[in-house]
Amino acid sequence: METPRERWVGQDAGPIVRPYAVTRGRTRPRGGSVIDLVTILVATGRTPGDRVWLSREQRRLLELCRLPSTPADLASEIDLPFRVVQILLEDLFQYGLIEETTRTEQPDRPDPRILMRVLDELRRL
């Protein structure tokens, strides 16, 4: 028969940690949620101050945010539930270590009026 210790520790995975342990018991972001599934985040390049302690997961998220990423992609990359990643990212956001990228308009986009006219002509066919 398998002992309880063997059930909770995998050879490859190591010890299993509950999500609330990663977020230090929090189930909601401190400042209210401003980060959703498709928010594009990028690291600001600032270093954490002396009073800021980052968990291993937050350091990994910060490293992944060197390139613009969405929280959904980040959650998949570090294999944590989205809500946990959202809480950790909110902390990084409040520390000023990551920011939301601004979406720029693409200058080479066609005029919507032209697209509507093409659509109308296609419907006539």
Secondary structure as UniProt FT lines:
FT   HELIX           4..8
FT   STRAND          9..10
FT   TURN            11..13
FT   STRAND          14..15
FT   HELIX           19..22
FT   TURN            23..25
FT   TURN            30..31
FT   TURN            37..38
FT   STRAND          41..43
FT   TURN            50..51
FT   HELIX           56..64
FT   TURN            65..66
FT   HELIX           71..78
FT   HELIX           82..94
FT   TURN            95..96
FT   STRAND          98..100
FT   TURN            107..108
FT   HELIX           112..124
//
